Amino acid sequence: MKLIIKNGEIINAANKPGCFNGKGDIRITDGIIEEVAEVIEAEASVHVKLIDASGLFVLPGLIDAHSHLREPGFEYKENIETGTASAAMGGFTAVACMANTFPVADNEEVVRSIINKANTDGYVKVYPIGAVSKGLKGEELAEIGALKFAGAVAVSDDGMPVSSPSLMKKALMYSKMFDIPVISHCEDINISEDGVMNEGYVSTIQGLRGIPSVAESIQVARDVLLSEYTGAEVHIAHVSTEASVNIIREAKKRKVKVTCETCPHYFALTDEACLDFNTLAKVNPPLATERDRLAVIEGIVDGTIDIIATDHAPHHLDEKNVEFSLAANGIIGFETAFGLAYTYLVKPGFLTLRGLVEKMSVNPARLFRLTSGGLVEVSRPADITIVDAKKNYVVDVANFRSKARNSPFDGYELTGSIEYTIVDGHVIVDEGELMG
């Protein structure tokens, strides 16, 4: 089967000689990009599908470096089928899923089962992330080498911090040996204690126990120092505070092997979204202040923050429709990520679209050592996202493909819609509609 994409504005962010940028065509055969040129003659055949991308941008497939698909063990929240359908609608051709499943992805069997289930039920590519510690308990290292050889692309105890500095040091040393990144959920639970939102004015007037922002940044500093000491790379998840951005910026100046990510809710919202005890805005780390939000944007712009990920965290309605202090942490993010990033970063001029592609495709592919995604280039797998950067739409969570509806962005008007998602040459989303 062949696919030809005509008249699209091709965006390649990677500074690689020979990479095509500009208006052109793409020929795809058997899932591989065969030709990229200004003009490709379309073949008249029932075996050739033609996409007219006039007025649209053709991007390397978006890759989400941080998500929760909930399977195995929590399928009432989400499963691999619904989660990857949601990801496809959001323009993602691949997602990396965290290890906090049940059973935990701390062994080869669970990692392989996720890969096998994704191969049969998934709409997009799924890359499992294994656990740093057995059972996410932070007491004993998981078998990092075995996890990698089973197919894990990184290790993380996300959802829980690795509280022991000694265990984190060992994890970094082993990760260096096996060339697999460690993703750190930075939270000092002795400081965050039982807090439920950012400590500040909003938490005070609502009578809610706050989480000091230093609970994040103090562990960011620790893991940066451990990375510097061991020479191993560490990736900091969901950066949300000014202090964390500053610590990472200074570490990069010292050539420390640290990368980091943030999520759309940290550059689009502040803790004021939690007013009226809005549990849909309850996340961990918590939404912070306007000063922190602007610092996160500054970190994205100057390259301190490498990746924009979703931290897609689906929950059942009953887990959010409770008192704020009892509500689960998390926001679903697949189907709003590109629109939020385009609306809050590209449209105001903070980033170019090419810069956004770097954050949402090139750098995630580099972090996980992927051979797909990151580039629209001959001989690479045809993982492609096609977007309409002029189209405005209103977020309607009722139409999401995820099982969950826990998004604070319902009703927001965004710019930048996903028109096509193509995975290995297969058109998964066609003119904004999910294919079967």
C-alpha positions as CSV (number, residue, x, y, z in Angstrom):
1,M,0.0,0.0,0.0
2,K,1.2,3.5,-0.9
3,L,0.4,6.9,0.6
4,I,1.2,10.2,-1.0
5,I,0.9,13.5,0.9
6,K,0.7,16.5,-1.4
7,N,1.3,20.2,-1.0
8,G,2.0,20.2,2.8
9,E,4.4,22.6,4.6
10,I,6.9,20.1,5.9
11,I,8.6,21.1,9.2
12,N,11.8,19.4,10.2
13,A,13.2,20.8,13.4
14,A,16.4,18.7,13.6
15,N,19.4,20.5,12.2
16,K,20.4,17.7,9.9
17,P,21.9,18.1,6.4
18,G,19.6,17.0,3.7
19,C,16.4,17.3,5.8
20,F,13.6,18.8,3.7
21,N,11.8,21.9,5.0
22,G,9.2,23.8,3.0
23,K,6.2,23.1,0.8
24,G,6.5,19.6,-0.7
25,D,5.2,16.1,-1.1
26,I,5.9,12.8,0.6
27,R,5.7,9.3,-0.9
28,I,5.3,6.4,1.6
29,T,5.6,2.7,0.7
30,D,5.0,-0.2,3.0
31,G,5.2,2.1,6.1
32,I,8.5,3.7,5.1
33,I,9.1,7.2,3.8
34,E,10.4,6.6,0.2
35,E,10.7,10.1,-1.2
36,V,10.4,13.7,0.0
37,A,10.5,16.4,-2.7
38,E,8.9,19.6,-3.9
39,V,6.8,17.7,-6.3
40,I,6.0,14.0,-6.5
41,E,3.7,12.7,-9.3
42,A,0.7,11.0,-7.9
43,E,0.1,7.5,-9.2
44,A,-3.4,6.6,-10.4
45,S,-4.1,3.4,-8.6
46,V,-6.6,2.0,-6.1
47,H,-3.6,1.0,-4.0
48,V,-2.5,4.6,-3.5
49,K,-4.1,6.8,-1.0
50,L,-3.7,10.6,-1.6
51,I,-3.8,13.2,1.1
52,D,-4.1,16.8,0.0
53,A,-2.3,18.8,2.8
54,S,-2.7,22.2,1.1
55,G,-2.6,24.8,3.9
56,L,-1.6,22.3,6.5
57,F,1.7,21.6,8.3
58,V,3.3,18.2,8.0
59,L,5.3,17.3,11.2
60,P,7.3,14.4,12.4
61,G,5.0,12.3,14.5
62,L,4.5,13.7,18.0
63,I,5.9,11.6,20.9
64,D,4.7,11.8,24.4
65,A,7.5,11.2,26.9
66,H,5.3,10.8,29.9
67,S,1.8,9.2,30.1
68,H,-0.2,6.7,32.1
69,L,-2.2,4.1,30.2
70,R,-3.3,2.3,33.5
71,E,-3.1,-1.2,32.0
72,P,-2.5,-3.6,33.6
73,G,-4.6,-3.3,36.8
74,F,-6.5,0.0,36.5
75,E,-8.5,-0.6,33.3
76,Y,-11.5,1.1,34.8
77,K,-9.6,4.4,34.4
78,E,-8.1,3.7,31.0
79,N,-6.6,0.9,29.0
80,I,-4.1,0.6,26.1
81,E,-6.8,0.6,23.5
82,T,-8.7,3.8,24.7
83,G,-5.5,5.5,25.8
84,T,-3.8,5.1,22.4
85,A,-6.9,6.1,20.6
86,S,-6.9,9.3,22.6
87,A,-3.2,9.7,21.9
88,A,-3.8,9.3,18.1
89,M,-6.6,12.0,18.2
90,G,-4.0,14.3,19.9
91,G,-1.5,13.7,17.1
92,F,0.8,11.4,18.9
93,T,2.3,8.6,16.9
94,A,4.0,7.1,20.0
95,V,3.7,7.4,23.8
96,A,5.9,6.2,26.7
97,C,3.8,4.9,29.6
98,M,4.9,4.9,33.2
99,A,5.4,1.9,35.5
100,N,2.8,2.6,38.2
101,T,0.5,-0.2,37.0
102,F,-0.8,-3.2,39.0
103,P,1.3,-5.3,39.0
104,V,4.1,-2.7,38.7
105,A,6.2,-2.8,35.6
106,D,9.3,-3.7,37.6
107,N,10.0,-7.0,35.8
108,E,10.3,-8.4,32.3
109,E,6.9,-10.1,32.2
110,V,4.9,-6.9,32.8
111,V,7.0,-4.9,30.3
112,R,6.6,-7.6,27.6
113,S,2.8,-7.9,28.3
114,I,2.4,-4.1,27.8
115,I,4.3,-4.3,24.5
116,N,2.3,-7.4,23.3
117,K,-1.1,-5.7,24.3
118,A,-0.1,-2.5,22.5
119,N,0.8,-4.6,19.4
120,T,-2.7,-6.1,19.3
121,D,-4.9,-3.3,20.7
122,G,-2.9,-0.1,20.3
123,Y,-3.6,2.7,17.8
124,V,-0.1,4.2,18.2
125,K,3.3,2.9,19.3
126,V,3.7,2.3,23.0
127,Y,7.1,2.3,24.8
128,P,7.0,1.0,28.4
129,I,8.9,2.7,31.1
130,G,10.1,0.3,33.8
131,A,10.3,1.0,37.5
132,V,13.4,2.1,39.3
133,S,12.6,0.2,42.5
134,K,10.7,-3.0,43.1
135,G,7.1,-2.3,43.7
136,L,7.8,1.5,43.6
137,K,8.7,1.2,47.2
138,G,12.0,2.9,46.9
139,E,13.8,0.2,48.9
140,E,15.4,-2.2,46.4
141,L,16.5,-1.6,42.8
142,A,14.5,-3.3,40.1
143,E,16.6,-5.2,37.5
144,I,17.3,-2.3,35.2
145,G,19.3,-4.3,32.7
146,A,16.5,-6.9,32.4
147,L,13.9,-4.2,32.0
148,K,15.8,-2.6,29.1
149,F,16.3,-5.9,27.3
150,A,12.6,-6.6,27.7
151,G,11.8,-3.4,25.9
152,A,11.7,-0.6,28.5
153,V,13.0,2.7,27.1
154,A,13.6,4.3,30.5
155,V,13.1,3.7,34.2
156,S,11.1,5.8,36.7
157,D,9.1,5.5,39.9
158,D,6.8,8.3,38.7
159,G,3.9,8.8,41.0
160,M,6.4,8.3,43.9
161,P,9.8,9.9,44.4
162,V,13.0,7.9,45.0
163,S,13.4,9.3,48.4
164,S,16.7,7.5,49.2
165,P,19.7,9.4,47.7
166,S,21.7,6.2,47.9
167,L,19.2,4.3,45.9
168,M,19.0,7.0,43.3
169,K,22.8,7.1,43.0
170,K,22.8,3.3,42.4
171,A,20.0,3.7,39.8
172,L,22.0,6.3,38.0
173,M,25.1,4.2,38.0
174,Y,23.2,1.2,36.6
175,S,21.4,3.3,34.1
176,K,24.8,4.6,32.8
177,M,26.0,1.0,32.4
178,F,22.9,0.0,30.4
179,D,22.4,3.3,28.5
180,I,18.9,3.9,29.7
181,P,17.6,7.2,31.1
182,V,16.3,7.6,34.6
183,I,13.2,9.8,34.9
184,S,12.8,11.4,38.3
185,H,9.6,12.4,40.0
186,C,11.1,15.2,42.1
187,E,9.2,15.5,45.4
188,D,10.5,15.5,49.0
189,I,7.6,13.9,50.8
190,N,8.9,15.1,54.1
191,I,8.2,18.6,52.9
192,S,5.1,18.0,50.9
193,E,3.6,15.8,53.7
194,D,-0.2,15.7,53.3
195,G,-0.5,18.9,51.2
196,V,-3.1,18.9,48.4
197,M,-2.2,22.0,46.4
198,N,0.4,24.7,46.1
199,E,1.1,26.5,49.3
200,G,0.1,30.2,48.9
201,Y,-2.7,32.6,48.9
202,V,-5.2,30.3,47.1
203,S,-4.6,27.4,49.5
204,T,-4.9,29.8,52.5
205,I,-8.3,31.3,51.5
206,Q,-9.7,27.8,50.8
207,G,-8.4,26.4,54.0
208,L,-6.5,23.6,52.2
209,R,-3.1,22.3,53.3
210,G,-0.4,23.5,51.0
211,I,2.6,22.0,49.4
212,P,5.7,24.3,49.5
213,S,7.2,24.7,46.1
214,V,10.6,23.8,47.6
215,A,9.3,20.2,47.9
216,E,10.0,19.9,44.2
217,S,13.1,22.0,43.8
218,I,15.0,20.6,46.7
219,Q,14.9,17.1,45.1
220,V,15.7,18.6,41.6
221,A,18.9,20.0,43.2
222,R,19.7,16.6,44.7
223,D,19.2,14.7,41.5
224,V,21.2,17.2,39.5
225,L,24.1,16.8,42.0
226,L,23.9,13.0,41.8
227,S,23.9,13.2,38.0
228,E,26.9,15.4,38.1
229,Y,28.7,13.1,40.6
230,T,28.0,9.8,38.7
231,G,28.3,11.2,35.1
232,A,24.9,9.6,34.4
233,E,22.0,11.3,32.7
234,V,18.9,12.1,34.6
235,H,15.6,13.4,33.2
236,I,13.4,15.5,35.5
237,A,9.7,15.0,35.1
238,H,6.9,17.6,35.1
239,V,9.0,20.7,36.1
240,S,6.6,23.3,37.6
241,T,8.5,25.9,39.6
242,E,10.8,28.8,39.0
243,A,13.4,27.4,41.3
244,S,13.5,24.1,39.5
245,V,13.9,25.8,36.2
246,N,16.8,27.9,37.6
247,I,18.6,24.9,39.1
248,I,18.4,23.0,35.8
249,R,19.5,26.0,33.8
250,E,22.6,26.4,35.9
251,A,23.3,22.7,35.8
252,K,23.2,22.7,32.0
253,K,25.8,25.5,32.0
254,R,28.1,23.2,33.9
255,K,27.4,20.5,31.3
256,V,25.6,18.2,33.7
257,K,23.7,15.5,31.8
258,V,20.3,16.6,32.9
259,T,17.2,17.0,30.7
260,C,13.7,17.9,31.8
261,E,10.1,18.2,30.7
262,T,7.0,20.2,31.6
263,C,3.4,19.8,30.8
264,P,0.8,22.1,29.2
265,H,-1.0,22.7,32.4
266,Y,2.1,24.2,34.0
267,F,2.4,26.9,31.3
268,A,-1.4,27.4,30.8
269,L,-2.7,27.4,34.4
270,T,-1.9,28.6,37.9
271,D,-3.1,27.5,41.3
272,E,-6.1,29.9,40.8
273,A,-7.6,27.1,38.7
274,C,-8.1,25.3,42.0
275,L,-10.5,28.0,43.3
276,D,-13.9,26.8,44.2
277,F,-12.3,23.5,45.1
278,N,-12.0,22.5,41.5
279,T,-10.6,18.9,41.7
280,L,-10.1,18.8,37.9
281,A,-7.1,21.1,38.5
282,K,-5.6,19.0,41.2
283,V,-2.2,17.6,40.1
284,N,1.1,16.6,41.5
285,P,3.3,18.6,41.4
286,P,0.6,21.2,42.0
287,L,-0.2,24.1,39.8
288,A,1.9,27.0,41.1
289,T,1.9,30.8,40.8
290,E,1.9,33.1,37.8
291,R,5.6,33.8,38.5
292,D,6.3,30.0,38.2
293,R,4.1,29.8,35.1
294,L,6.1,32.5,33.3
295,A,9.4,30.9,34.5
296,V,8.3,27.6,32.9
297,I,7.6,29.4,29.6
298,E,11.0,31.1,29.8
299,G,12.6,27.7,30.4
300,I,10.9,26.4,27.3
301,V,12.0,29.3,25.2
302,D,15.7,29.3,26.2
303,G,16.1,25.5,26.0
304,T,16.3,24.7,29.7
305,I,13.2,22.7,29.3
306,D,13.7,20.1,26.6
307,I,10.4,18.4,26.3
308,I,6.7,19.1,26.5
309,A,4.9,15.9,27.7
310,T,1.3,15.4,28.8
311,D,1.5,13.4,32.0
312,H,-1.8,12.0,30.8
313,A,-3.3,10.7,34.0
314,P,-6.9,9.4,33.6
315,H,-9.1,8.9,36.6
316,H,-12.7,7.6,37.0
317,L,-15.3,10.3,37.7
318,D,-15.8,9.0,41.2
319,E,-12.1,9.7,42.0
320,K,-12.5,13.4,41.1
321,N,-16.0,14.0,42.3
322,V,-15.1,14.1,46.0
323,E,-13.7,16.5,48.5
324,F,-10.6,18.3,47.2
325,S,-8.3,16.7,49.8
326,L,-9.5,13.2,48.8
327,A,-9.5,13.7,45.1
328,A,-6.9,11.9,42.9
329,N,-4.1,13.9,41.3
330,G,-4.0,14.1,37.6
331,I,-5.2,15.6,34.3
332,I,-5.8,13.8,31.0
333,G,-3.7,15.5,28.3
334,F,-3.4,13.6,25.0
335,E,-6.2,15.4,23.2
336,T,-5.4,18.9,24.3
337,A,-1.6,18.9,24.4
338,F,-0.9,20.2,20.9
339,G,-3.7,22.8,20.9
340,L,-2.6,24.2,24.3
341,A,1.1,24.3,23.2
342,Y,0.2,26.1,20.0
343,T,-2.2,28.5,21.6
344,Y,-0.1,29.4,24.6
345,L,3.4,29.2,23.1
346,V,3.4,29.5,19.3
347,K,0.5,31.9,18.8
348,P,1.9,34.5,21.2
349,G,5.4,34.2,19.6
350,F,7.2,32.4,22.4
351,L,8.1,29.5,20.1
352,T,8.0,28.8,16.4
353,L,6.2,25.8,15.2
354,R,9.7,24.3,14.4
355,G,10.6,24.9,18.0
356,L,7.4,23.1,19.2
357,V,8.3,20.1,17.0
358,E,11.7,20.0,18.7
359,K,10.0,19.8,22.2
360,M,7.3,17.4,21.1
361,S,9.0,15.0,18.7
362,V,12.8,15.6,18.2
363,N,13.8,15.6,21.8
364,P,11.5,12.8,23.0
365,A,12.9,10.6,20.2
366,R,16.4,11.5,21.3
367,L,15.7,10.9,25.0
368,F,14.4,7.4,24.3
369,R,16.9,6.5,21.5
370,L,14.0,5.9,19.0
371,T,14.5,5.3,15.3
372,S,11.0,6.5,14.5
373,G,9.7,10.0,15.1
374,G,11.7,13.2,15.2
375,L,12.2,13.5,11.5
376,V,10.4,13.4,8.2
377,E,13.2,11.7,6.2
378,V,13.7,9.1,3.6
379,S,14.1,5.5,4.9
380,R,12.6,6.3,8.2
381,P,9.3,4.9,9.5
382,A,6.3,7.0,8.3
383,D,5.2,8.4,11.6
384,I,3.7,11.8,10.7
385,T,1.3,14.3,12.2
386,I,-0.6,16.8,10.0
387,V,-2.1,19.9,11.6
388,D,-4.2,22.8,10.7
389,A,-2.5,25.7,12.5
390,K,-5.3,28.2,11.7
391,K,-8.3,26.2,12.9
392,N,-9.9,27.2,16.1
393,Y,-12.0,24.8,18.1
394,V,-13.6,24.5,21.5
395,V,-12.5,21.6,23.8
396,D,-15.4,19.2,24.5
397,V,-14.3,16.4,26.8
398,A,-17.5,14.5,26.1
399,N,-16.1,13.7,22.7
400,F,-12.7,12.5,23.9
401,R,-11.6,9.0,23.0
402,S,-10.1,8.5,26.5
403,K,-12.3,6.6,29.1
404,A,-11.6,9.6,31.4
405,R,-13.0,13.1,31.4
406,N,-10.8,14.7,34.1
407,S,-9.6,17.8,32.2
408,P,-9.9,21.4,33.5
409,F,-9.7,22.6,29.8
410,D,-13.3,21.7,28.9
411,G,-14.8,24.7,27.1
412,Y,-11.5,26.3,26.3
413,E,-11.1,27.7,22.8
414,L,-7.8,26.6,21.3
415,T,-6.0,27.0,18.0
416,G,-4.2,24.2,16.1
417,S,-6.1,21.0,15.3
418,I,-5.0,17.6,14.5
419,E,-6.1,16.6,11.0
420,Y,-4.1,13.4,10.3
421,T,-2.1,11.0,12.5
422,I,-0.1,8.5,10.5
423,V,1.7,5.5,12.1
424,D,4.0,3.3,10.0
425,G,2.2,4.6,7.0
426,H,-1.3,3.8,8.3
427,V,-3.7,6.7,8.5
428,I,-5.0,6.4,12.1
429,V,-6.7,9.8,12.2
430,D,-8.2,10.9,8.8
431,E,-9.5,14.5,8.6
432,G,-9.9,14.6,12.4
433,E,-11.8,11.2,12.6
434,L,-10.4,8.1,14.2
435,M,-10.2,5.1,11.9
436,G,-11.3,1.7,13.1
